[in-house]
Amino acid sequence: MNQVVGSHDLLLVTLDTLRHDVAAELAAAGRLPNLARHLPGGRWEERHAPGSFTYASHQAIFAGFLPTPATPGPHPRLFAARFAGSETTADGTYVYDTPDLVSGLAAAGYHTVCVGGVGFFNRQGPLGSVLPGLFQEAHWEPEFGVASPTSFEAQVACAERVVCRLPADRRLFLFVNVSALHQPNWFHLPGATREAGDTRASHAAALEYVDRHIGRLFAAASSRRRCFAVVCSDHGTAYGDDGYTGHRIGHPSVWTVPYAHFFLDGEATTP
C-alpha cells in the first residue's frame, strides 16, 4: 500500500448489512455481472466483520481494521495507525500518524469525501455526525437513505458530481456507504409487499439492484487516474436464521461478510 497511497485515487465501498452467503450465491450464479468482473477469480473473499452493526464496524474500519480473513492469522493489514506492539502491521502496510485512516490520508494530501447512506451518516444529530465528521467533505440526503428505492442511484450521482468538481491534480479518497441492502429492502423484489416485509430474497434483489448501477461508480472513481478499491460489507444480518432477526447479535449470518479489493483502470491519463 505504500506504493499505492499517494499515486492512486482510493475508493472504499461498504455494502451495509450484506451477508456473505447471499453475495457468494449471487456471484456464483452470474447474477452480479458488474461486481463479479472485478472480484479476484470472480468470487468474494469470506471475512469476519470487525463489528456487528454499522457504527461499531465503521469505527473499526476507519481505524484501519478492515474485515479479517476467515482463516487463522495473523493477517497483515493494508492500513494501520502507528502504535507499538501491532501484530498485523507489516512492511506493505500503509502506516499513518493520526487516529484514523481518513485523517491520515488527508495528511498525505488526499481530499476525503463521504457519501453517506444509513442513519449513522445522516448528520441529523450528534450521533449521526460522528462518522461523516471524519471527512473533509460529507454528503447525505433523504434520497440516499434506507427508505429510498433509488438510494444507490442517487448516491452514485452525488459521487459523480464530487469527482467532476475536484481538481485533476488532487488525490481523492472516496467513501460510499451503500444503504440499499439494509432493511427495508422488500421494494427491490418484484411482487413483494410492505406487509410481507423483508426476506433473504429481497436482500438478494437489493444486491442485484446495486450491481446494476455500480459500474457508474467504478467509472467515476477511476476517471482521473488508476484507483485502488475496497468493496466489502460492514456486517451481515439475520432473516430468521436459528430464530434470529436483524444484527447487533453474535450470529454467523452477522459476523461473516464478503470482501474484495482490486484496481480500477479507467481512461484517465493524469499521472
C-alpha positions in Angstrom: 0.0 0.0 0.0 3.0 2.3 0.4 3.3 2.3 -3.4 -0.4 2.9 -3.9 -1.1 5.7 -1.4 0.0 9.0 -3.0 -0.1 7.7 -6.6 -3.7 6.3 -6.8 -7.1 7.5 -6.0 -8.8 5.4 -3.4 -12.4 4.1 -3.2 -14.0 2.4 -0.1 -17.5 1.0 -0.6 -19.3 -0.6 2.3 -22.3 -2.6 1.2 -24.1 -2.1 4.5 -25.7 -5.3 6.0 -24.7 -7.5 3.1 -24.5 -11.2 4.1 -21.6 -13.3 2.7 -23.7 -16.3 1.8 -26.1 -14.2 -0.3 -23.3 -12.3 -2.0 -21.4 -15.6 -2.8 -24.5 -17.3 -4.2 -25.4 -14.4 -6.5 -21.8 -14.1 -7.8 -21.6 -17.9 -8.5 -25.0 -17.8 -10.3 -23.9 -15.0 -12.6 -26.3 -12.5 -11.1 -23.7 -9.9 -10.3 -22.0 -9.3 -13.6 -20.7 -5.8 -12.9 -19.2 -6.7 -9.5 -18.0 -10.2 -10.4 -15.9 -8.9 -13.3 -13.7 -7.1 -10.7 -13.7 -9.8 -8.0 -10.5 -11.8 -8.0 -11.4 -15.0 -9.6 -15.0 -13.8 -9.8 -15.5 -14.7 -6.2 -16.0 -12.8 -2.9 -13.5 -13.5 -0.1 -15.0 -14.7 3.1 -14.1 -12.5 6.0 -15.1 -11.7 9.6 -16.6 -8.3 10.3 -14.9 -6.0 12.8 -18.3 -5.2 14.4 -21.9 -6.5 14.5 -23.6 -3.2 13.5 -22.8 -0.2 11.4 -21.4 2.3 13.9 -19.1 -0.2 15.6 -17.8 -1.7 12.4 -17.2 1.6 10.7 -15.3 3.0 13.7 -13.0 0.0 13.3 -12.8 0.2 9.5 -11.8 3.9 9.7 -9.2 3.0 12.2 -7.6 0.6 9.7 -9.3 -2.6 10.8 -11.0 -3.9 7.6 -12.8 -7.2 7.8 -10.4 -10.0 8.8 -9.8 -13.1 6.5 -11.8 -16.0 7.8 -8.7 -18.2 8.2 -6.1 -18.5 11.1 -3.9 -15.4 11.2 -2.3 -13.1 11.9 -3.2 -11.3 8.7 -1.2 -8.2 7.6 -3.4 -5.1 7.2 -3.5 -2.7 4.3 -3.7 0.4 6.6 -2.7 0.9 10.3 -2.2 3.7 12.7 1.3 3.7 14.1 1.3 2.0 17.6 3.7 -0.2 19.4 3.0 -3.9 19.5 0.8 -4.2 16.4 1.0 -7.8 15.2 -0.8 -7.0 11.9 1.4 -4.1 10.7 3.7 -5.4 8.0 6.2 -4.0 5.5 3.5 -3.4 3.0 1.1 -1.7 5.4 0.5 2.0 4.9 1.1 3.4 8.4 -0.2 6.8 9.4 0.4 9.0 12.5 -3.2 10.1 13.1 -6.0 8.4 15.0 -7.8 7.2 11.9 -7.3 6.4 8.2 -9.4 9.3 7.0 -7.3 12.0 8.6 -4.2 10.0 7.8 -5.0 10.2 4.1 -5.9 13.9 4.4 -2.5 14.5 5.9 -1.0 12.7 2.9 -2.7 15.2 0.6 -6.0 13.4 -0.2 -9.3 15.1 -0.4 -11.6 12.9 1.7 -15.2 12.6 0.8 -18.1 10.6 2.4 -21.3 9.8 0.6 -23.5 8.5 3.5 -26.3 6.0 3.4 -27.7 4.6 6.6 -28.7 6.7 9.6 -25.3 6.8 11.2 -24.2 9.1 8.3 -27.3 11.3 8.1 -25.8 14.3 10.0 -29.2 14.9 11.6 -27.9 14.8 15.2 -24.7 14.3 17.2 -24.5 10.6 16.7 -25.2 10.7 13.0 -22.4 13.3 12.6 -19.5 11.4 14.2 -18.6 9.2 11.2 -19.2 11.8 8.4 -17.4 14.3 10.6 -14.1 12.5 10.0 -14.2 13.6 6.3 -13.3 17.0 4.7 -16.5 16.8 2.7 -19.6 14.8 3.6 -23.0 14.3 1.8 -26.3 12.9 2.9 -29.8 13.4 1.6 -33.1 11.5 2.4 -32.8 10.1 -1.2 -29.6 8.3 0.0 -31.3 6.6 2.9 -32.7 3.2 3.6 -36.3 4.1 2.8 -35.5 5.2 -0.8 -36.0 2.6 -3.6 -33.5 4.6 -5.7 -30.9 5.3 -3.0 -27.9 3.9 -4.7 -28.6 5.7 -8.0 -28.7 9.0 -6.0 -25.5 8.2 -4.2 -23.7 7.4 -7.4 -24.9 10.7 -9.0 -23.5 12.5 -5.9 -20.2 10.8 -6.3 -20.0 11.7 -10.0 -20.5 15.3 -9.1 -17.8 15.2 -6.4 -15.3 13.7 -8.9 -16.1 16.3 -11.6 -15.5 19.2 -9.2 -12.2 18.0 -7.9 -9.0 19.5 -9.4 -7.3 16.9 -11.6 -4.1 17.0 -9.6 -5.7 16.4 -6.2 -5.8 12.8 -5.0 -9.2 11.5 -3.8 -10.3 9.2 -1.1 -14.0 8.5 -1.8 -16.1 6.5 0.7 -19.6 5.4 -0.1 -21.9 3.7 2.5 -24.5 1.8 0.4 -27.8 1.7 2.2 -29.9 -0.4 -0.3 -29.2 -3.8 1.3 -30.4 -2.6 4.8 -33.9 -3.0 6.0 -36.4 -2.1 4.5 -35.4 -3.8 1.2 -38.7 -5.5 0.3 -39.3 -3.0 -2.5 -36.4 -4.3 -4.5 -38.1 -7.7 -5.0 -40.7 -7.7 -7.8 -44.1 -8.7 -6.4 -43.1 -8.2 -2.7 -45.3 -6.2 -0.4 -44.7 -4.0 2.6 -46.9 -6.3 4.6 -44.8 -9.3 3.8 -41.7 -7.4 4.8 -38.0 -8.1 4.1 -36.7 -11.5 3.3 -33.4 -13.1 2.3 -34.7 -13.0 -1.3 -35.4 -9.2 -1.1 -31.9 -8.8 0.4 -30.5 -10.6 -2.7 -32.7 -8.4 -5.0 -31.3 -5.3 -3.4 -27.7 -6.5 -4.2 -28.7 -7.1 -7.8 -30.1 -3.5 -7.8 -26.7 -2.2 -6.6 -24.9 -4.3 -9.2 -26.9 -2.7 -12.0 -25.5 0.8 -11.1 -22.1 0.2 -9.5 -20.3 0.3 -12.9 -21.0 4.1 -12.9 -19.4 4.5 -9.5 -16.3 2.5 -10.6 -16.1 4.6 -13.8 -16.2 7.8 -11.9 -13.7 6.7 -9.3 -11.2 5.7 -12.0 -11.8 8.6 -14.4 -8.9 10.7 -13.2 -6.2 8.1 -12.6 -5.8 4.5 -11.5 -7.9 3.7 -8.5 -7.5 1.2 -5.7 -10.9 0.0 -4.5 -12.1 -1.9 -1.4 -15.6 -3.3 -1.6 -16.9 -5.1 1.5 -19.8 -5.5 3.9 -19.6 -4.0 7.4 -21.7 -6.8 8.9 -24.5 -9.1 7.8 -28.0 -9.6 9.1 -30.3 -12.5 10.1 -33.6 -13.3 8.4 -34.9 -15.9 10.8 -31.6 -17.8 11.0 -31.8 -20.0 14.1 -34.7 -17.8 15.2 -32.7 -14.6 14.9 -33.6 -11.5 13.0 -31.5 -8.4 12.4 -28.0 -7.7 13.6 -26.0 -6.4 16.6 -26.0 -10.0 17.6 -23.3 -12.7 17.7 -24.6 -15.0 14.8 -22.6 -16.2 11.8 -25.0 -14.5 9.4 -23.9 -11.2 11.0 -20.2 -11.8 11.5 -19.5 -13.4 8.1 -19.1 -10.9 5.3 -18.0 -10.6 1.7 -14.8 -8.7 0.9 -12.7 -7.8 -2.2 -10.0 -5.3 -3.2 -8.8 -4.6 -6.7 -7.5 -1.9 -9.0 -9.8 0.0 -11.3 -8.2 1.2 -14.6 -10.1 4.0 -16.2 -9.2 6.0 -19.3 -7.6 8.9 -17.4 -4.0 9.8 -18.3 -3.4 12.2 -15.5 -0.2 11.0 -13.7 
